[in-house]
Amino acid sequence: MIEDKDLWLEYKKNGSLEIRETLVLKYIPLVKYVVGKIIVNLPNNVEYEDLVEYGIIGLLDAINKFDVTKNINFKTYAVTRVRGSIYDELRVQDWVPRSVRKTAKDIERAYIEIERKTGRSATEEEVCELLNITIKELNDTFSKVSMGNISSLDDIVYDGGESKTELVDTLEDVKAENPQENLEKDELKKALVEKLMELSEKERMVITLYYHEDLTLREIGTILDISESRVSQIHSKTVMKLRAKLVNKFKNY
């Protein structure tokens, strides 16, 4: 059920700037909520107010693109766009060392290669052996990757040519007008459920609590009785593993 449906219909009908401002003010708390979740995992030099500005850009985009004819909760739809807008701007700033980005890509390729060859999830030991690094170096990279938001389920994981699907899109109840796009998302959703079941219980818990329950890494650590830094490492590792599994399933190498 869409909140304030009449207001949305009026906005979509005439594009009133006054109504748009009303909608922005109504959903500013949503932006601040997303920022609050993201900023706890960022360095101290990242300003809260800057993230709010980036999030508002995503909110405006969500308001403009929201299809009121579909039975979708706007908050669910907007969270993805707000979070994505913030991540995009952080990537543009590129404050994460290039060496970390390169190592992250190398690790992800290692997961893809090992899984393709063995038909199962790569172990940390196998990844380290392939890259000639230690377990400590691997975990340090996982932590840095998480802090840099390099590895996220908001990243595109399937490119069908004219349509691109983000993993988080498969979690939305969207009735796509394009049958091919709808089929692609259904295929990806089935694959995601299948690949999630191949993960360890702790890995599944971290993904579920972070993306579905919207908990912070600190809150997840409290629930699982592990440190926040360890949750960060598990999150990064699990996202890489999921992406590797989906890449091997949907793309030919």
Stockholm file with secondary structure:
# STOCKHOLM 1.0

chainA/1-253         MIEDKDLWLEYKKNGSLEIRETLVLKYIPLVKYVVGKIIVNLPNNVEYEDLVEYGIIGLLDAINKFDVTKNINFKTYAVTRVRGSIYDELRVQDWVPRSVRKTAKDIERAYIEIERKTGRSATEEEVCELLNITIKELNDTFSKVSMGNISSLDDIVYDGGESKTELVDTLEDVKAENPQENLEKDELKKALVEKLMELSEKERMVITLYYHEDLTLREIGTILDISESRVSQIHSKTVMKLRAKLVNKFKNY
#=GR chainA/1-253 SS CCTTHHHHHHHHHHCCHHHHHHHHHHHHHHHHHHHHHHHTTSCTTSCHHHHHHHHHHHHHHHHHHCCTTSCCCHHHHHHHHHHHHHHHHHHHHTCSCHHHHHHHHHHHHHHHHHHHHHSSCCCHHHHHHHHTCCHHHHHHHHHHHHHTTCSCTTSEEEECSSCEEEGGGGGSCCCCSSHHHHHHHHHHHHHHHHHHTTSCHHHHHHHIIIIISCCCHHHHHHHHTSCHHHHHHHHHHHHHHHHHHHHHHHCCC
#=GC SS_cons         CCTTHHHHHHHHHHCCHHHHHHHHHHHHHHHHHHHHHHHTTSCTTSCHHHHHHHHHHHHHHHHHHCCTTSCCCHHHHHHHHHHHHHHHHHHHHTCSCHHHHHHHHHHHHHHHHHHHHHSSCCCHHHHHHHHTCCHHHHHHHHHHHHHTTCSCTTSEEEECSSCEEEGGGGGSCCCCSSHHHHHHHHHHHHHHHHHHTTSCHHHHHHHIIIIISCCCHHHHHHHHTSCHHHHHHHHHHHHHHHHHHHHHHHCCC
//
